Amino acid sequence: MQILHIIILYVTSYFPAIFQGQIVCVEAEFSRMDENQQFYILACSTCKQIFTRLYSRRRFYCATCRRSANFIPRCQFDITITDNSGSETTLIADQPAETMLHVTSEEIYDIRYTKKQMLPLANVTSQLAGKTFTIHVKKSSAKTMDGTPGKLIILSYAEKQNIIGAPSSPTPMDTAASSR
């Protein structure tokens, strides 16, 4: 798998047709998360088909897998990433999203739907603030309701380690000469 290192401006403005399906690596900060969003979607427990317009769990007949199934919550939300070229709102879901928020999909559903409360995001925001991350994104092949191209989807992220004074590339060592 080839991973390209590029800046957000290129990713968001100049998508070549070949980009569909490719994973792109971006170094950026997580700059904004709207606390008013749902933070979860419901999906079929059998085939994982997503139902974006429904918010309560119940038993239903899924036309995709042609079975009676339950809705299960999946963590999903929008977050803005920013680098020196600009910003882009991206989508993060499932395990990387739960890891970022430090809660499970079930807990998010309970807080947002059952208790009708906001997620406690102050700690998450402060943990992300001012840090640069290596973020792997992929362009969604789906188009939005208004026909515009899909969002960038975050597949994974890791905090970029800034090692001061480290060589830029490993220096080869002559082990034969050093053992004399």
C-alpha positions as CSV (number, residue, x, y, z in Angstrom):
1,M,0.0,0.0,0.0
2,Q,1.4,3.4,-1.0
3,I,0.9,6.2,1.4
4,L,1.4,9.7,0.1
5,H,2.5,12.6,2.3
6,I,0.7,15.8,1.1
7,I,-0.8,18.9,2.5
8,I,-4.5,19.5,3.1
9,L,-4.9,22.1,0.4
10,Y,-3.8,19.6,-2.2
11,V,-6.1,16.9,-0.8
12,T,-9.2,19.1,-0.7
13,S,-8.7,21.2,-3.8
14,Y,-7.0,19.2,-6.5
15,F,-8.3,15.6,-6.2
16,P,-7.0,13.7,-9.2
17,A,-9.4,10.9,-10.3
18,I,-6.7,8.4,-9.3
19,F,-7.0,9.5,-5.6
20,Q,-10.3,7.5,-5.1
21,G,-9.4,4.7,-2.7
22,Q,-5.8,5.9,-2.0
23,I,-4.7,6.5,1.6
24,V,-3.1,9.9,2.1
25,C,-0.9,10.8,5.1
26,V,-1.3,14.4,6.4
27,E,0.5,16.1,9.2
28,A,-2.0,18.4,10.9
29,E,-3.7,19.5,14.1
30,F,-7.2,18.7,15.2
31,S,-8.6,22.2,15.4
32,R,-12.3,22.1,15.9
33,M,-15.1,19.7,17.0
34,D,-18.7,20.8,17.1
35,E,-20.1,19.8,20.4
36,N,-23.7,19.9,19.2
37,Q,-23.4,17.0,16.8
38,Q,-24.8,13.6,17.6
39,F,-21.5,11.7,17.8
40,Y,-23.2,8.5,16.8
41,I,-25.1,6.9,14.0
42,L,-27.2,3.7,14.0
43,A,-26.4,0.7,11.9
44,C,-27.9,-2.7,11.3
45,S,-26.5,-5.3,13.7
46,T,-26.2,-7.9,11.0
47,C,-24.9,-6.2,7.8
48,K,-23.7,-2.9,9.4
49,Q,-25.8,-0.8,6.9
50,I,-25.9,2.8,8.3
51,F,-29.2,4.6,8.9
52,T,-28.3,8.3,9.3
53,R,-31.8,9.6,9.8
54,L,-32.7,7.4,12.8
55,Y,-31.7,8.1,16.3
56,S,-33.5,5.5,18.5
57,R,-32.6,1.8,18.9
58,R,-35.3,-0.7,18.0
59,R,-35.9,-3.9,16.1
60,F,-36.5,-3.4,12.4
61,Y,-36.5,-5.2,9.0
62,C,-33.3,-4.4,7.1
63,A,-33.9,-4.4,3.4
64,T,-30.1,-4.7,2.7
65,C,-29.6,-8.0,4.5
66,R,-33.3,-9.0,4.4
67,R,-33.5,-9.9,8.0
68,S,-35.0,-8.7,11.2
69,A,-32.2,-7.0,13.1
70,N,-31.5,-4.4,15.8
71,F,-30.0,-1.0,15.5
72,I,-26.6,-0.7,17.1
73,P,-24.8,2.6,17.7
74,R,-21.5,3.4,16.0
75,C,-19.4,6.4,17.0
76,Q,-19.1,8.9,14.2
77,F,-18.5,12.6,14.1
78,D,-17.0,15.5,12.1
79,I,-13.7,17.1,13.2
80,T,-11.7,19.8,11.5
81,I,-8.0,19.2,10.7
82,T,-5.7,22.1,10.0
83,D,-2.2,22.5,8.7
84,N,-0.2,25.5,7.3
85,S,-2.2,25.3,4.0
86,G,-5.7,25.4,5.4
87,S,-8.5,23.5,7.1
88,E,-10.9,20.7,6.2
89,T,-13.8,19.1,8.0
90,T,-13.3,15.3,8.1
91,L,-15.2,12.4,9.3
92,I,-13.9,10.0,12.0
93,A,-15.7,6.8,13.0
94,D,-15.6,3.6,15.0
95,Q,-12.5,2.7,17.0
96,P,-10.3,5.8,16.2
97,A,-13.3,8.0,17.1
98,E,-14.0,6.1,20.4
99,T,-10.3,6.3,21.3
100,M,-10.2,10.1,20.7
101,L,-13.3,10.6,22.9
102,H,-12.4,8.1,25.5
103,V,-15.9,6.6,25.5
104,T,-17.6,3.7,23.7
105,S,-20.4,3.9,21.2
106,E,-22.8,2.5,23.8
107,E,-21.8,5.2,26.3
108,I,-22.2,7.9,23.6
109,Y,-25.7,6.7,22.8
110,D,-26.6,6.6,26.4
111,I,-25.3,10.2,27.0
112,R,-26.7,11.7,23.9
113,Y,-30.0,9.8,23.3
114,T,-31.1,8.4,26.6
115,K,-29.9,11.1,29.0
116,K,-30.1,13.9,26.4
117,Q,-26.9,15.5,27.5
118,M,-23.8,16.9,25.8
119,L,-20.6,14.8,25.7
120,P,-17.9,16.1,28.0
121,L,-15.4,17.3,25.4
122,A,-13.3,19.8,27.4
123,N,-10.7,17.2,28.4
124,V,-10.6,15.8,24.8
125,T,-10.2,19.3,23.3
126,S,-7.4,20.1,25.8
127,Q,-5.6,16.8,25.1
128,L,-5.6,17.5,21.3
129,A,-4.8,21.2,21.4
130,G,-1.5,22.4,20.0
131,K,-0.3,18.9,19.0
132,T,0.5,17.8,15.5
133,F,-0.7,14.4,14.4
134,T,0.1,12.1,11.5
135,I,-3.4,11.4,10.1
136,H,-4.2,8.8,7.5
137,V,-7.2,9.9,5.4
138,K,-9.2,8.6,2.4
139,K,-11.7,10.4,0.3
140,S,-15.2,9.1,0.6
141,S,-16.6,7.8,-2.7
142,A,-20.1,8.8,-1.6
143,K,-21.5,12.2,-2.6
144,T,-23.5,14.4,-0.3
145,M,-27.2,15.2,-0.7
146,D,-26.3,18.4,-2.7
147,G,-24.1,16.4,-5.1
148,T,-20.7,17.7,-3.8
149,P,-17.9,15.2,-3.4
150,G,-17.7,13.2,-0.2
151,K,-15.6,14.1,2.9
152,L,-12.2,13.0,3.9
153,I,-12.5,10.0,6.3
154,I,-9.9,9.6,9.0
155,L,-8.7,6.0,9.1
156,S,-6.1,6.4,11.8
157,Y,-4.0,9.0,13.6
158,A,-1.0,9.2,15.9
159,E,0.6,12.1,17.6
160,K,3.7,13.2,15.8
161,Q,6.8,12.7,17.9
162,N,9.1,15.7,17.8
163,I,12.6,14.5,18.6
164,I,14.9,17.4,19.1
165,G,18.5,16.8,17.9
166,A,17.9,13.4,16.3
167,P,19.5,12.7,13.0
168,S,17.2,13.0,10.0
169,S,18.2,9.5,8.8
170,P,20.0,6.6,10.5
171,T,23.8,6.8,10.2
172,P,25.4,3.5,9.1
173,M,27.8,2.1,11.6
174,D,31.0,0.2,10.7
175,T,30.7,-2.6,13.3
176,A,33.9,-4.2,12.1
177,A,36.0,-1.1,12.7
178,S,34.5,-0.5,16.1
179,S,35.2,-4.0,17.4
180,R,39.0,-3.6,16.9
